[in-house]
Amino acid sequence: MKNKINFGAIIVYYVIAVACRYAAVKTNLLSGIENPYLVILLRGVGPALGALACNQNILT
């Protein structure tokens, strides 16, 4: 059995992960948040959102 690679899902994951990381680190988007643990959590949410989007993309 031959496995198919879904390149569209890989591209969507990468774009979402990089865009969220860029928005969290290179902009002042998170500068108003006082809690450092929340800032760390929000900086790492990009890959999780990308995985969720790809999972939804595969299922539909």
N, CA, C and O atoms as a CHARMM CRD file, in Angstrom:
* protein
*
  240
    1    1 MET  N      0.83700  -1.17200   0.00000 PROA 1      0.00000
    2    1 MET  CA     0.00000   0.00000   0.00000 PROA 1      0.00000
    3    1 MET  C      0.88600   1.24000   0.00000 PROA 1      0.00000
    4    1 MET  O      1.84300   1.33900   0.76800 PROA 1      0.00000
    5    2 LYS  N      0.55200   2.17100  -0.86500 PROA 2      0.00000
    6    2 LYS  CA     1.34200   3.38600  -1.01000 PROA 2      0.00000
    7    2 LYS  C      0.71700   4.51000  -0.20000 PROA 2      0.00000
    8    2 LYS  O     -0.47600   4.78700  -0.32400 PROA 2      0.00000
    9    3 ASN  N      1.53100   5.15700   0.63100 PROA 3      0.00000
   10    3 ASN  CA     1.05400   6.28400   1.43100 PROA 3      0.00000
   11    3 ASN  C      1.13100   7.56700   0.62600 PROA 3      0.00000
   12    3 ASN  O      2.13500   7.84700  -0.02800 PROA 3      0.00000
   13    4 LYS  N      0.05700   8.34200   0.68300 PROA 4      0.00000
   14    4 LYS  CA     0.04900   9.63100   0.01000 PROA 4      0.00000
   15    4 LYS  C      0.43300  10.70500   1.01500 PROA 4      0.00000
   16    4 LYS  O     -0.03000  10.69700   2.15500 PROA 4      0.00000
   17    5 ILE  N      1.26600  11.61200   0.58900 PROA 5      0.00000
   18    5 ILE  CA     1.66600  12.72900   1.43900 PROA 5      0.00000
   19    5 ILE  C      0.81000  13.92500   1.06800 PROA 5      0.00000
   20    5 ILE  O      0.73900  14.31800  -0.09600 PROA 5      0.00000
   21    6 ASN  N      0.16500  14.49600   2.06300 PROA 6      0.00000
   22    6 ASN  CA    -0.69500  15.65000   1.84100 PROA 6      0.00000
   23    6 ASN  C      0.14100  16.92500   1.98300 PROA 6      0.00000
   24    6 ASN  O      0.28400  17.47100   3.07700 PROA 6      0.00000
   25    7 PHE  N      0.68300  17.38300   0.86800 PROA 7      0.00000
   26    7 PHE  CA     1.54300  18.55800   0.89400 PROA 7      0.00000
   27    7 PHE  C      0.77100  19.82300   1.24000 PROA 7      0.00000
   28    7 PHE  O      1.33700  20.75700   1.80800 PROA 7      0.00000
   29    8 GLY  N     -0.50200  19.86500   0.90700 PROA 8      0.00000
   30    8 GLY  CA    -1.32800  21.01500   1.26800 PROA 8      0.00000
   31    8 GLY  C     -1.42300  21.18600   2.77600 PROA 8      0.00000
   32    8 GLY  O     -1.34600  22.30500   3.28400 PROA 8      0.00000
   33    9 ALA  N     -1.58800  20.08200   3.49000 PROA 9      0.00000
   34    9 ALA  CA    -1.66200  20.13900   4.95100 PROA 9      0.00000
   35    9 ALA  C     -0.32700  20.56400   5.55000 PROA 9      0.00000
   36    9 ALA  O     -0.30100  21.27900   6.55200 PROA 9      0.00000
   37   10 ILE  N      0.76800  20.13900   4.95800 PROA 10     0.00000
   38   10 ILE  CA     2.08900  20.52700   5.45000 PROA 10     0.00000
   39   10 ILE  C      2.30600  22.02300   5.26100 PROA 10     0.00000
   40   10 ILE  O      2.83500  22.69000   6.15000 PROA 10     0.00000
   41   11 ILE  N      1.90600  22.54500   4.12600 PROA 11     0.00000
   42   11 ILE  CA     2.05700  23.97800   3.85500 PROA 11     0.00000
   43   11 ILE  C      1.17800  24.80000   4.77900 PROA 11     0.00000
   44   11 ILE  O      1.61600  25.82600   5.30000 PROA 11     0.00000
   45   12 VAL  N     -0.06800  24.36000   4.99000 PROA 12     0.00000
   46   12 VAL  CA    -0.97500  25.07900   5.90000 PROA 12     0.00000
   47   12 VAL  C     -0.40900  25.09600   7.31100 PROA 12     0.00000
   48   12 VAL  O     -0.42800  26.13400   7.97200 PROA 12     0.00000
   49   13 TYR  N      0.09400  23.96200   7.77800 PROA 13     0.00000
   50   13 TYR  CA     0.69500  23.88700   9.11400 PROA 13     0.00000
   51   13 TYR  C      1.85500  24.86200   9.24200 PROA 13     0.00000
   52   13 TYR  O      1.93000  25.62000  10.20900 PROA 13     0.00000
   53   14 TYR  N      2.75400  24.84400   8.27300 PROA 14     0.00000
   54   14 TYR  CA     3.93900  25.68100   8.33400 PROA 14     0.00000
   55   14 TYR  C      3.58900  27.16400   8.31700 PROA 14     0.00000
   56   14 TYR  O      4.14300  27.94400   9.09200 PROA 14     0.00000
   57   15 VAL  N      2.67800  27.55200   7.44200 PROA 15     0.00000
   58   15 VAL  CA     2.28800  28.96400   7.33400 PROA 15     0.00000
   59   15 VAL  C      1.64700  29.44900   8.62400 PROA 15     0.00000
   60   15 VAL  O      1.97900  30.53200   9.10600 PROA 15     0.00000
   61   16 ILE  N      0.73900  28.67000   9.18900 PROA 16     0.00000
   62   16 ILE  CA     0.07700  29.07800  10.43000 PROA 16     0.00000
   63   16 ILE  C      1.06900  29.14000  11.58200 PROA 16     0.00000
   64   16 ILE  O      1.04100  30.08500  12.37000 PROA 16     0.00000
   65   17 ALA  N      1.93900  28.15300  11.69100 PROA 17     0.00000
   66   17 ALA  CA     2.91600  28.12600  12.78500 PROA 17     0.00000
   67   17 ALA  C      3.87800  29.30600  12.70400 PROA 17     0.00000
   68   17 ALA  O      4.15600  29.95100  13.71400 PROA 17     0.00000
   69   18 VAL  N      4.38100  29.58800  11.51700 PROA 18     0.00000
   70   18 VAL  CA     5.33000  30.68800  11.35300 PROA 18     0.00000
   71   18 VAL  C      4.64200  32.03900  11.53400 PROA 18     0.00000
   72   18 VAL  O      5.20500  32.94000  12.15500 PROA 18     0.00000
   73   19 ALA  N      3.43700  32.18700  11.00100 PROA 19     0.00000
   74   19 ALA  CA     2.72400  33.46200  11.13400 PROA 19     0.00000
   75   19 ALA  C      2.39400  33.77500  12.59700 PROA 19     0.00000
   76   19 ALA  O      2.54600  34.91400  13.03800 PROA 19     0.00000
   77   20 CYS  N      1.95400  32.78500  13.33400 PROA 20     0.00000
   78   20 CYS  CA     1.64200  33.00300  14.75200 PROA 20     0.00000
   79   20 CYS  C      2.90100  33.29500  15.55000 PROA 20     0.00000
   80   20 CYS  O      2.89100  34.15200  16.43400 PROA 20     0.00000
   81   21 ARG  N      3.97300  32.59900  15.25100 PROA 21     0.00000
   82   21 ARG  CA     5.22700  32.83800  15.96200 PROA 21     0.00000
   83   21 ARG  C      5.76600  34.23900  15.65700 PROA 21     0.00000
   84   21 ARG  O      6.25600  34.92800  16.55100 PROA 21     0.00000
   85   22 TYR  N      5.67200  34.65300  14.39900 PROA 22     0.00000
   86   22 TYR  CA     6.12300  35.98700  14.02500 PROA 22     0.00000
   87   22 TYR  C      5.28900  37.05300  14.72500 PROA 22     0.00000
   88   22 TYR  O      5.82900  38.03400  15.23600 PROA 22     0.00000
   89   23 ALA  N      3.98100  36.86200  14.74800 PROA 23     0.00000
   90   23 ALA  CA     3.10200  37.83600  15.39900 PROA 23     0.00000
   91   23 ALA  C      3.37300  37.92500  16.89700 PROA 23     0.00000
   92   23 ALA  O      3.25500  39.00000  17.48500 PROA 23     0.00000
   93   24 ALA  N      3.73200  36.81600  17.51000 PROA 24     0.00000
   94   24 ALA  CA     3.96400  36.80500  18.95700 PROA 24     0.00000
   95   24 ALA  C      5.32400  37.36800  19.33500 PROA 24     0.00000
   96   24 ALA  O      5.46500  37.96900  20.40000 PROA 24     0.00000
   97   25 VAL  N      6.32800  37.18700  18.48400 PROA 25     0.00000
   98   25 VAL  CA     7.68900  37.56500  18.86000 PROA 25     0.00000
   99   25 VAL  C      8.11700  38.90500  18.26000 PROA 25     0.00000
  100   25 VAL  O      8.72700  39.71500  18.95700 PROA 25     0.00000
  101   26 LYS  N      7.82200  39.14800  17.02300 PROA 26     0.00000
  102   26 LYS  CA     8.33700  40.32700  16.32800 PROA 26     0.00000
  103   26 LYS  C      7.43500  41.55400  16.41700 PROA 26     0.00000
  104   26 LYS  O      7.85600  42.64200  16.02400 PROA 26     0.00000
  105   27 THR  N      6.22300  41.41800  16.91400 PROA 27     0.00000
  106   27 THR  CA     5.32200  42.55700  17.05300 PROA 27     0.00000
  107   27 THR  C      5.08400  42.83000  18.52600 PROA 27     0.00000
  108   27 THR  O      5.54200  42.07400  19.38300 PROA 27     0.00000
  109   28 ASN  N      4.38600  43.88500  18.81700 PROA 28     0.00000
  110   28 ASN  CA     4.05600  44.24400  20.19600 PROA 28     0.00000
  111   28 ASN  C      2.68800  43.69100  20.60100 PROA 28     0.00000
  112   28 ASN  O      2.03800  44.24200  21.48800 PROA 28     0.00000
  113   29 LEU  N      2.26600  42.65000  19.98200 PROA 29     0.00000
  114   29 LEU  CA     0.95600  42.07300  20.22800 PROA 29     0.00000
  115   29 LEU  C      0.80100  41.58700  21.66600 PROA 29     0.00000
  116   29 LEU  O     -0.26800  41.74600  22.25600 PROA 29     0.00000
  117   30 LEU  N      1.84000  41.00300  22.23200 PROA 30     0.00000
  118   30 LEU  CA     1.76900  40.43900  23.58100 PROA 30     0.00000
  119   30 LEU  C      2.39300  41.34500  24.63700 PROA 30     0.00000
  120   30 LEU  O      2.57000  40.92400  25.78000 PROA 30     0.00000
  121   31 SER  N      2.72800  42.57600  24.27700 PROA 31     0.00000
  122   31 SER  CA     3.42500  43.45200  25.22400 PROA 31     0.00000
  123   31 SER  C      2.53700  43.90000  26.38100 PROA 31     0.00000
  124   31 SER  O      3.05600  44.27100  27.43400 PROA 31     0.00000
  125   32 GLY  N      1.23900  43.87800  26.22000 PROA 32     0.00000
  126   32 GLY  CA     0.34600  44.31600  27.28400 PROA 32     0.00000
  127   32 GLY  C      0.01800  43.24400  28.31100 PROA 32     0.00000
  128   32 GLY  O     -0.66700  43.52200  29.29500 PROA 32     0.00000
  129   33 ILE  N      0.49500  42.03000  28.09800 PROA 33     0.00000
  130   33 ILE  CA     0.19400  40.92800  29.01000 PROA 33     0.00000
  131   33 ILE  C      1.24600  40.90000  30.11000 PROA 33     0.00000
  132   33 ILE  O      2.44400  40.84600  29.83400 PROA 33     0.00000
  133   34 GLU  N      0.79400  40.93600  31.34900 PROA 34     0.00000
  134   34 GLU  CA     1.69700  40.99300  32.50500 PROA 34     0.00000
  135   34 GLU  C      2.21700  39.61300  32.92200 PROA 34     0.00000
  136   34 GLU  O      3.34400  39.50100  33.40400 PROA 34     0.00000
  137   35 ASN  N      1.42800  38.58700  32.74500 PROA 35     0.00000
  138   35 ASN  CA     1.77600  37.24900  33.21000 PROA 35     0.00000
  139   35 ASN  C      2.78400  36.59800  32.25200 PROA 35     0.00000
  140   35 ASN  O      2.45600  36.34600  31.09300 PROA 35     0.00000
  141   36 PRO  N      4.01400  36.32500  32.72900 PROA 36     0.00000
  142   36 PRO  CA     5.02500  35.75300  31.81800 PROA 36     0.00000
  143   36 PRO  C      4.68800  34.32900  31.36400 PROA 36     0.00000
  144   36 PRO  O      5.07900  33.93100  30.26700 PROA 36     0.00000
  145   37 TYR  N      3.98700  33.57300  32.16500 PROA 37     0.00000
  146   37 TYR  CA     3.61900  32.21000  31.77600 PROA 37     0.00000
  147   37 TYR  C      2.60400  32.22000  30.63400 PROA 37     0.00000
  148   37 TYR  O      2.64500  31.36800  29.74600 PROA 37     0.00000
  149   38 LEU  N      1.70300  33.18200  30.66900 PROA 38     0.00000
  150   38 LEU  CA     0.72600  33.31500  29.58700 PROA 38     0.00000
  151   38 LEU  C      1.41000  33.74500  28.29600 PROA 38     0.00000
  152   38 LEU  O      1.02800  33.29400  27.21700 PROA 38     0.00000
  153   39 VAL  N      2.39900  34.59800  28.39100 PROA 39     0.00000
  154   39 VAL  CA     3.15300  35.02800  27.20900 PROA 39     0.00000
  155   39 VAL  C      3.87400  33.83300  26.58600 PROA 39     0.00000
  156   39 VAL  O      3.85700  33.66500  25.36600 PROA 39     0.00000
  157   40 ILE  N      4.50100  33.01100  27.41100 PROA 40     0.00000
  158   40 ILE  CA     5.19000  31.81900  26.91000 PROA 40     0.00000
  159   40 ILE  C      4.19000  30.87200  26.24400 PROA 40     0.00000
  160   40 ILE  O      4.47700  30.29900  25.19300 PROA 40     0.00000
  161   41 LEU  N      3.04200  30.71400  26.84700 PROA 41     0.00000
  162   41 LEU  CA     2.00900  29.84500  26.28000 PROA 41     0.00000
  163   41 LEU  C      1.52400  30.37800  24.93900 PROA 41     0.00000
  164   41 LEU  O      1.34900  29.61300  23.99000 PROA 41     0.00000
  165   42 LEU  N      1.30600  31.67600  24.85900 PROA 42     0.00000
  166   42 LEU  CA     0.81000  32.25400  23.61200 PROA 42     0.00000
  167   42 LEU  C      1.87000  32.26900  22.51700 PROA 42     0.00000
  168   42 LEU  O      1.52800  32.24300  21.33500 PROA 42     0.00000
  169   43 ARG  N      3.13300  32.31100  22.88000 PROA 43     0.00000
  170   43 ARG  CA     4.19700  32.22600  21.87400 PROA 43     0.00000
  171   43 ARG  C      4.24700  30.84900  21.23500 PROA 43     0.00000
  172   43 ARG  O      4.63400  30.72500  20.07300 PROA 43     0.00000
  173   44 GLY  N      3.87000  29.82700  21.96100 PROA 44     0.00000
  174   44 GLY  CA     3.94600  28.46800  21.44400 PROA 44     0.00000
  175   44 GLY  C      2.64700  27.92700  20.89100 PROA 44     0.00000
  176   44 GLY  O      2.56700  26.74400  20.56300 PROA 44     0.00000
  177   45 VAL  N      1.63700  28.75400  20.77800 PROA 45     0.00000
  178   45 VAL  CA     0.33400  28.27100  20.34300 PROA 45     0.00000
  179   45 VAL  C      0.25800  28.08600  18.81400 PROA 45     0.00000
  180   45 VAL  O     -0.65800  27.42600  18.32400 PROA 45     0.00000
  181   46 GLY  N      1.19200  28.64900  18.07300 PROA 46     0.00000
  182   46 GLY  CA     1.17100  28.55100  16.61500 PROA 46     0.00000
  183   46 GLY  C      1.19000  27.12800  16.08400 PROA 46     0.00000
  184   46 GLY  O      0.34000  26.77900  15.26400 PROA 46     0.00000
  185   47 PRO  N      2.12500  26.29300  16.51900 PROA 47     0.00000
  186   47 PRO  CA     2.11000  24.91100  16.04200 PROA 47     0.00000
  187   47 PRO  C      0.84400  24.15000  16.42700 PROA 47     0.00000
  188   47 PRO  O      0.37700  23.29500  15.67500 PROA 47     0.00000
  189   48 ALA  N      0.29500  24.45800  17.59000 PROA 48     0.00000
  190   48 ALA  CA    -0.94200  23.78600  17.98300 PROA 48     0.00000
  191   48 ALA  C     -2.10200  24.20400  17.07300 PROA 48     0.00000
  192   48 ALA  O     -2.91000  23.36700  16.67300 PROA 48     0.00000
  193   49 LEU  N     -2.18100  25.48400  16.75000 PROA 49     0.00000
  194   49 LEU  CA    -3.23100  25.94800  15.83300 PROA 49     0.00000
  195   49 LEU  C     -3.02700  25.37600  14.43200 PROA 49     0.00000
  196   49 LEU  O     -3.99100  25.01100  13.75800 PROA 49     0.00000
  197   50 GLY  N     -1.77800  25.30000  14.00000 PROA 50     0.00000
  198   50 GLY  CA    -1.49500  24.71200  12.69500 PROA 50     0.00000
  199   50 GLY  C     -1.87700  23.24800  12.63100 PROA 50     0.00000
  200   50 GLY  O     -2.43100  22.78900  11.63100 PROA 50     0.00000
  201   51 ALA  N     -1.58300  22.50900  13.69500 PROA 51     0.00000
  202   51 ALA  CA    -1.95200  21.08900  13.73300 PROA 51     0.00000
  203   51 ALA  C     -3.46200  20.91600  13.73900 PROA 51     0.00000
  204   51 ALA  O     -3.99200  20.01700  13.08700 PROA 51     0.00000
  205   52 LEU  N     -4.14900  21.76900  14.47000 PROA 52     0.00000
  206   52 LEU  CA    -5.60600  21.70400  14.50400 PROA 52     0.00000
  207   52 LEU  C     -6.19500  22.00900  13.13300 PROA 52     0.00000
  208   52 LEU  O     -7.13400  21.33900  12.70300 PROA 52     0.00000
  209   53 ALA  N     -5.66000  23.00500  12.44400 PROA 53     0.00000
  210   53 ALA  CA    -6.15200  23.35700  11.11800 PROA 53     0.00000
  211   53 ALA  C     -5.88300  22.23200  10.11500 PROA 53     0.00000
  212   53 ALA  O     -6.72600  21.93400   9.27000 PROA 53     0.00000
  213   54 CYS  N     -4.71800  21.61600  10.21200 PROA 54     0.00000
  214   54 CYS  CA    -4.39800  20.51300   9.29500 PROA 54     0.00000
  215   54 CYS  C     -5.25100  19.29200   9.57200 PROA 54     0.00000
  216   54 CYS  O     -5.66300  18.59100   8.64700 PROA 54     0.00000
  217   55 ASN  N     -5.51300  19.04000  10.83300 PROA 55     0.00000
  218   55 ASN  CA    -6.36200  17.91600  11.18700 PROA 55     0.00000
  219   55 ASN  C     -7.76800  18.12300  10.64600 PROA 55     0.00000
  220   55 ASN  O     -8.37900  17.18400  10.13500 PROA 55     0.00000
  221   56 GLN  N     -8.27600  19.32000  10.75200 PROA 56     0.00000
  222   56 GLN  CA    -9.60100  19.62400  10.21200 PROA 56     0.00000
  223   56 GLN  C     -9.58700  19.55100   8.68200 PROA 56     0.00000
  224   56 GLN  O    -10.57200  19.14700   8.06400 PROA 56     0.00000
  225   57 ASN  N     -8.47200  19.94300   8.08600 PROA 57     0.00000
  226   57 ASN  CA    -8.33300  19.89300   6.63100 PROA 57     0.00000
  227   57 ASN  C     -8.33900  18.45500   6.12800 PROA 57     0.00000
  228   57 ASN  O     -8.89100  18.17000   5.06500 PROA 57     0.00000
  229   58 ILE  N     -7.73100  17.55500   6.88200 PROA 58     0.00000
  230   58 ILE  CA    -7.66100  16.15100   6.47900 PROA 58     0.00000
  231   58 ILE  C     -9.02000  15.47200   6.62800 PROA 58     0.00000
  232   58 ILE  O     -9.40500  14.64700   5.80000 PROA 58     0.00000
  233   59 LEU  N     -9.73400  15.82300   7.68400 PROA 59     0.00000
  234   59 LEU  CA   -10.98800  15.14400   7.94400 PROA 59     0.00000
  235   59 LEU  C    -12.10200  15.54400   6.99900 PROA 59     0.00000
  236   59 LEU  O    -13.05400  14.78500   6.81900 PROA 59     0.00000
  237   60 THR  N    -12.00900  16.71700   6.39100 PROA 60     0.00000
  238   60 THR  CA   -13.10400  17.16200   5.49500 PROA 60     0.00000
  239   60 THR  C    -12.82600  16.82700   4.07100 PROA 60     0.00000
  240   60 THR  O    -13.63700  17.12900   3.19600 PROA 60     0.00000
